[in-house]
Amino acid sequence: MKLNYRHEFNGTTDEVAALFRNPDFIGDVARHAGATEHTVEIEGETTHLKLVVPAPESIARFFGKGIKLSQSFAWGAPDEAGNRQGKVSVDVAGVPVTVQLGAVLSPTGEAASTAVYDGELEVKIPLVGKKVEEQVEPMIGRAFAGIERRAKAWLTKD
């Protein structure tokens, strides 16, 4: 299933990229997502977040009570125009669900930037994979919306 998201940030591309490498920010995102547990690891340009979130009733039969997720976010160095190429991935432990997105973080003003994400959600479960994708996609959309909300809050802190 195709995925497309867009974030508007009230910060420069440098500030946004730095925010995504801030363990306190990533921990805040996890807590606001309802994670019952999480760990954050920064490895160069890549941030790894492992978390457990409660499974909605509609998909609990596939995932159990808690969904164990591994997420990675990476923003590369800026090009001459200030654009940064990025990657986002999400893996779900124990089930064949993967999310792979490419991203472009671009300056849109003196202290503003936009990230455009484009990629795929894939569920490899025979016969029901497409149905599970339709149930999982809204969760991913809410997660992306949550990241944007938390980033706006953090980027306006003094």
C-alpha positions, -999 to +999 in steps of 0.1 A: +000+000+000+013+034-010+020+059+019+024+097+015+027+121+044+038+158+047+051+176+077+053+214+081+080+224+106+085+258+123+123+253+122+151+251+097+162+219+081+192+219+104+170+223+134+146+196+123+174+171+115+190+178+149+157+173+166+153+139+151+187+130+166+177+142+201+170+112+223+148+133+246+126+144+217+123+108+204+114+096+239+087+123+241+073+111+207+072+076+221+054+086+253+029+107+234+023+076+211+012+057+242+043+035+244+044+013+274+082+010+270+108+024+246+146+027+240+164+053+218+198+048+202+215+075+180+240+061+155+255+089+134+227+103+112+203+076+122+180+074+152+166+040+162+135+038+184+122+006+198+089+007+215+059-012+226+024+002+220-010-012+229-026-031+199-060-018+189-087-045+193-092-047+155-057-061+150-049-076+184-054-111+170-025-106+147-002-087+171-012-097+206-017-071+234+014-050+226+029-042+192+067-042+193+080-017+168+115-008+156+117+026+138+146+043+122+148+079+111+177+094+091+183+128+075+214+132+054+236+162+049+220+192+032+227+198-005+235+232-020+198+243-018+195+231+019+175+200+010+181+168+030+173+133+018+159+110+044+147+075+052+122+062+076+115+025+083+093+007+106+094-031+114+070-050+135+085-078+156+071-112+149+049-103+120+057-096+083+048-059+084+073-034+070+072+003+062+098+019+040+097+056+032+120+080+014+118+116+025+129+151+014+133+178+040+133+212+023+136+248+035+104+268+029+113+300+047+137+317+070+127+294+099+104+269+082+108+236+064+087+209+049+092+171+049+076+150+022+075+112+028+067+087+002+069+049+004+052+016+010+034-004+038+037-041+031+020-069+051+030-103+039+002-124+054-015-147+029-052-140+022-055-112+047-025-090+041-044-063+022-071-062+050-044-059+077-027-031+056-060-012+056-062-015+094-025-007+100-023+024+078-044+047+100-021+038+129+009+049+108-009+081+098-016+089+134+021+082+143+033+106+116+008+133+127+020+128+163+056+133+152+047+166+135+027+178+166+056+170+190+082+186+166+061+218+165+060+219+203+097+213+206+107+238+179+088+265+197+104+260+230+128+288+241 
